[in-house]
Amino acid sequence: MNLADLKRWPQAELIDTPDALHRCIQQWEGLKVLGVDSESNSFFAYRDRLCLLQVTADGKDYIVDPLPLGDELKALNPLLGNPDIVKIFHAAEYDLMLLRQDLGADVRGLFDTQVSMTLLNYQRTGLAHLLEENYGLKVSKKEQRSDWGRRPLSSSQIEYARTDTHFLPDLYQRLNDELQSLDLMEVAHGEFRRLEVEVLEPRKINLKGWKRMKQARGLNPEAKARLRELFQWRELTAERVDKPAFRILSNETLIDLATSPPAEMRELAGRRGIGWPKAKKVGEEIMAALGEAVGKVIDGPLAPKMDATERRQRKQQRENYESLRSWRKNTADELGLPSERLIHRRHLEQISKQLPRTREDLLRTVSLNDWQRQNLEDSLLELLAKLPDPK
């Protein structure tokens, strides 16, 4: 089966008016499970935006268009926040960020099929592989980087989008049964609840990001100053025109211009990654950014220099973190679970920094669910009692 076979499926319903949306919400509120996914324009915009919401409900596929609906789409928030209706996502983390950012929605009742598959030790957990292996549907990669912010949507986009949710309710039943049979429901729901609460922060502009560029370390002081001005111009321009920064200028081009600045427009246009069309469009701005760097230098290391005490503290923190990672892996092996689902990396990092010694301090440092407290808390506290304080 491939996307062409989807032509024989019942047509997906496009929801792009308030009346249609409210009618669907009334129907969905009476159901127990919904398959949900979203699409954004992240490859084509500076700020990720919710461009499509797919829903599969009671065997029917819906394509909800946020662009014409605007704030009216927030009518979905009570439904998304209702813990009594299971919302099935595959790899929900990014979707949850988009829904909170654009709708102010907090999803409750989450069931993540990818999380479930990792707990069940599936070797491959990508949705495309899952659909092909379980349903014989080979999804084309053509629309993977589609511009979901453009309208009208093509029939190919719609058919691709609906496959992301069409099988989720059936997968939910299969995976739910497997989790129950292996007594993994408690640990799975603990991870679902963590995802609901620990929603990713949206991307923010970072004018100091040039310091993290690998090539920046080897530049001389004058070139570093030029790179800073060029990088900041690129970020502000990308934000203003709402395009990804790499579509303004690539990192390679930034480094080239910073290392060997062009003397005039013709030379700029001849540089790799520029050309005359781009030079005519933003060449004067690039030359102005380079002009801002004239007479400026950035000496010394890009990261603040640490004294001996701080270096020792950082070293001990790293060693403590590695001890915690080893504890997590060994405990996961004993329980027959993947270590990344036992306790999240961010939680381990926080614990390694705070080094809580008591149950009360541990729970103030990170939020542990009931399964984690029952299965991990005692051995974790035993380890923490042995770890040295960074000095």
Order of alpha helices (4+ residues) and beta strands (2+ residues): beta-alpha-beta-beta-beta-alpha-alpha-beta-alpha-beta-alpha-alpha-alpha-alpha-alpha-alpha-alpha-alpha-alpha-alpha-alpha-alpha-alpha-alpha-alpha
